[in-house]
Amino acid sequence: MTTLLVPRLARSGRRGFAAGTAGIAQRIRQTGNQGMSSTTYTGSPAQYRSSIAIIGTLFFIFGFVTWINGPLIGFVKLAFDLDTDAKAFLVTFAFYMAYFFLALPSSLILERTGMKKGMALGLGVMAVGTVLFGTYATMRNYSACLAGLFVIGSGLSLLQTASNPYISILGPIESAAARISIMGICNKVAGILSPIVMGVLVMKDVGHFEAQVAAAATPEIRQALLGEFAAKIYWPYMVMAAVLAALAVWIVRSPLPELEAAKANASDSGAGEPRRSVLQFPHLLLGVLCIFFYVGVEVLAADAIGTYGKSFGIPSEETTYFTAFTLAAMLLGYLIGLATIPKYLSQQRGLAISAVLGVIFSLAAYLTKGYVSVGFVAALGLANALMWPAIFPLAIAGLGRFTEKGSALLIMGIAGGAILPRFYAIYKDVYDFQLVFLAIAAPCYLYILFYSLKGYSVGRSTAPALVAARS
């Protein structure tokens, strides 16, 4: 495997994000093409950098929309007067289950539209979902709001089914983790900003408001206060809808090239019988389960951290921003990944180290209390950062004409973000909430460790070579 010389973003920060991304993109493009054809994309370096920037913008947008779910859990519990956390966690359940139901249909849509138009269509669907959520939140119709979140998740399913393999095959598969790390930085910067924006525009002084609601003299006054609070979400979501619609138009008119996944991600199945089904790739199927566990613990660490902190008695004014801490740790992890993969670490080794850190931080969160325990949950963001950039390209490597369908199966695995946090919300009120967190997180990280050591190569005649650290 060839090496990739990636500059530290700290150095490029003084020149601005665009310049830093351009330098990284140029070095990625110069990487060799061992293990797969370099790409079907043959445009100029400037066009290549433009493609990286456009996809980076998309990752920023769906990062903002995705990670706003953390503070949104606290919002819906108060605005809709829900009596349990389990009901509030239907936010993540509705959002992430859309990936399970829409991923395969998304692959069929992409076969007809191509990746570029598919991305634009996904943005348009997301815009519809944000309008639905903002409208029905004002009416305090929780069921309709959950439907709106499902629609947003459906649009994101289409967008991710297109954009993740797109960025993976835009260059050599060995350097895909570096490109996805760039996208992850865009995603997590947005993830840091979204809880802050939510806190300033909607959840400001929420502790004082909770006291007002509790002290309401009559049920009518209580409902009036809650209705006023719920209405705060309307304009932020209408603005998001407008931005998403504008981006959909921009993508269609952009110079983003159309890539042919089957040619760019050639199969490495060797001299054996040609594979006739996407289900004949064991490393992919194991990767789907790996994505399921990874996204489950990622959402648990990012979206459930506020509820986790409140279980220690930490006030809502503080827990509203806890998601941003997890995302900041993930951002740090992406920067580390850019500096080390594949120059010093292979994707597989980076994944293994991340899984071990996940087990350590989960155990440390269980053994400590209060803010220290919350800090270890936030630190899981660091452990999680390199997982998606490593798992996705390892799982789709060599799929050839099955790349779109394989990507769709991996996107279905995102449903882990619906299932595992839901289990936490249900059982934390029955058993010790810290023990429940550990019992969910630790086995997930142990499976991810298995995939990094063995699972990624099962059924492959030519597994990606490990890169030795350079002295």
Buried (B, 14 or more C-beta within 10 A) or exposed (E): BBBBEBEEBEEBEEEEBEEBBBBBBBBBBEBBBEBBEBBBBEEEEEBBBBBBBBBBBBBBBBBBBBBBBBBBBBBBBBBBBBEEBBBBBBBBBBBBBBBBBBBBBBBEBBEEBBBBBBBBBBBBBBBBBBBBBBBBBBEBBBEBBBBBBBBBBBBBBBBBBBBBBBBBBBBBBBBBBBBBBBBBBBBBBBBBBBBBBBBEEBBEEBBEBBEBBEEBEEEEEBBEBBEEBBBBBBEBBBEBBEBBBEBBEBBBEBEBBEBBBBBBBBBBBEEEEEBEEBEBBEBBBBBBBBBBBBBBBBBBBBBBBBBBBBBBEBEBBBBBBBBBBBBBBBBBBBBBBBBBBBBBBBBBBBBBBBBBBBBBBBBBBBEBEEEEBBBBBBBBBBBBBBBBBBBBBBBBBBBBBBBBBBBBBBBBBBBBBBBBBBBBBBBBEEEEBBEBBBBBBBBBBBBBBBBBBEBBBBBBEEBBEEBEEEE
